[in-house]
Amino acid sequence: MDFNFTEEQDMVRDGLSRMVREQYGAEERRQLIATDAGWSREVWSQLAELGILGMSFSEEDGGFGGGAIDSMVVMEEFGKGLVVEPYVPTVVCAGGFLKHAGTAAQKEEHIGGIVSGERVFAFAYAEPRGRYDLANLETSAKKDGGDYVLNGHKAVVIGAPWASHLVVTARTSGEQTDKQGISVFIVDKSAEGVTTRDYATVDGRRASEVYFENVRLPADALIGEEGNAFPLIERVTDEAIAAQCAEACGAMKVAHAMTLEYAKQRKQFGVPIASFQVLQHRMVDMYTEYECSVSMTYLATLRLEKEERERKQAVSAAKVRVGQAAHHIGEEAIQIHGGNGMTDEYAIGHYFKRLTIFDSEFGNIDHHMKRHIALASG
């Protein structure tokens, strides 16, 4: 299997790595997430100018002809700097729905805005009682003449405070947990009846509770076929999981490097603690966990284009393995740093928070372990 990247991908990695180092140092990020906005519109515009926001779209759709591997390269570099800008909700999730099921008119209307950085999306799929079940939906969209009327509540919608549009999953028929009867809509966040409660998340990003009260949507807000969107939702969330696994790998790499450097400088009994054999073993274990995570992320990304069962198994296996490694590396990093690791001034604490929250997005370790077992035995 060829794990070499193309020359173009290596160039993107180098350029993005340089940008993240220059604009996303620990102090710069700390100041950024403390602002009222919580993100940088300037950074987002720079990503658009560099072509990062258009890499994974085909040339026919107005992009640069890349795909999931390009998103993986981007997300790994974002993970190294704990970048908060909403690449996954906008490019991977909203872009995924448009690429796979959008009409020509929808692509023309929205993809150009995504590529240019003018249009920001959030993916509103989770509900307070959903428990990682993508089909467990109380939000409804009822037909009313030629329109739909949307009602419901979406929880922890990452990036929603910055979004101009939302991609929303809703039930158009069937019972609450049926896989049939689910549809996906594009909703203008400024539409009448849409309200939000915005807040900061533990890992420095921003999210919203989003409420829909009799929001009237035109028929062309529907993405794909009415009532048959569940396979599409699974496909897009699998792509988002693979991208976030790459982000976690980038964060783990930096967390390990920070811990190693700290251990070389921190002295106990007159010698650096890096000279203690037990800590050497633990830091080797951290590196091993990181390398295994990279391999699983590559595998999941490469299998996104395979048949459904193979794709799901690879993605769930990666989510489990990377989630376990994220917990292990984050906790070991904090412990080796000692009390310093728990302070806001030390960057390692921010990496710990991001790696911890990673497990809860799009299904935690237990959820994906059960999913993988069911797929393997079914």
C-alpha positions, 0 to 999 in steps of 0.5 A: 500500500502506498502511503506517499503523498503527492507533491501538491499535498506535501506543498499544502502541508508545508504551507499550512504548517507554516501558517499555523505556526505563525498564527496559532501559537499557544498565546495567540490561540489563548487570546483568540478564543477569549475574544467575543467572536472566538475565531478569526475571520482573517484566518478563515479568509487566508485559508480561502486564499490558500485554496484550503477551503476548496481542496476537497471539491471537484473541479466541476463543482468549483474546487481543486479536484482533491478529496478525503486525503486532502482533508486528512492532510489539512486536519492533521495540521489543524490539530497541531495548532488546535485550530478552531475555525469550522473546517469540518462543519463547513467543508467536510459536512456541508460540503459532503452533503452538497457533493454527494446529493446536492442539485446543480442549483444547490452546488452553484449557490453554496459551494462557491461561497464555501470555497471563497470563505464567504459562506460558513455552515454548521451541521445540526444533527445531534439532539438532547435525547439522541445518544449518538443515534443519528436516526433518533430525531424529534425535530420534524419537517412537515409538508405544507403546500409546496414548503416544509415547516421545521420544528425542533431543537438541535444540541451542541451545534459546533460552529453555529455561532459563526455560521450563515447557514445550517445543514439540519437533519429532520424527520419527514415521516415515520416514528422517532427512531426509524431509519426511514423517513429522515431528510436533510435541509439547508437552513438560512440561520437568519430565517424567521423562527430560528433562534440560538443560545451560543456558548464556549465549549470546554476545548475552546470552540463555540457551539449553540443550542439551535431552536426551530419554531415553525421555520418555513423552508422552500422545497429546494432547501431539501438535499437529496431524496425526501425520507431516504437521507439516512445512508447519506447522513452516515456517509457524511458523518463517517467522512467527518470522523475520519477528518477528526481522527486526523486532527486528533493525530496532529494534536497527539503528536504535539502533546507527545513532543511537548511532554518529551521536551518538558521531561528533558527540562524538568529536574527532580533529585538534581537530574531531568525526569526524562532520565527516569526509566519508568517515564521513558517507557511511558513516553515510548508508549505514548509515541506507539499509541500515536503511530497506531492512530496514524495508521488507523486514520490512513486506513479509514480515510482510504476506505471512505470510497469503499462499499458501505460495510467496509467503510463503516467498519474502518471508520468505527475501528479508527474512532475507537483506536484513536479515541483510546490513544487520545485519552492515553496520551492526554492523560499521560501528558498531564500527569508527566507535566504535573500540576503545571499541566492543569493551568491555563498558561501551559499549552498542554492543558489545551491539548488535553481538553481537545483530545478529551472532547474528541471522544464525544463527537459523532459517537464515543468509544463505546458507541463505535465499538458496538457498531464495529462488532455489529458490522463484523458479526452481521 
